Amino acid sequence: MSLDSNKKSEVIKKFSRSELDTGSPEVQIALLTENILALQDHFEDHQKDHHSRQGLIRMVNKRRKLLDYLKKNDQTKYSSVLKELNLRK
């Protein structure tokens, strides 16, 4: 259920600040969003997979915390990440 390496490297390349950047909040939020979308597709076929649902809830909470951090420290990057990932209106 995790992302394949090609999809992961595309997301990292799109949201990274520099060539070797993999840990910035923007990259982490984008990777979590891709994982969340993949898990949502998984739950369409496997409604009773409660163990994976716990992992989904943890990912959503971690993404929320990272978004709060980004909003507090850099409002323009926060807005651009939300716009690119279509997370809000």
C-alpha positions, 0 to 999 in steps of 0.5 A: 500500500505504500508508494512505488519509488517512481511515484515517490521520486516524482512527488519529491522532485515536484515539492523539494526546495533543493535537489537533495531535499526530502525532509522539508514540510512541503515534501512530507505533506505531499508524500502523506497526501499521496499515501492517504489517497492510495489508502482511500482507494484501498478502502473502497475494496476492503471496508473491514481493514481496520488495521490499515484504517488506524494507519490512515488516521495517523497519517491524516493527523501527522499531515494536519500537524505539518500543515499547522507548522507550515502555516505558522512559519511560512504562510505563502508556502502553506497557501501554495501547498494547499493549492497544488494538492487541492486540500481546501477550497 
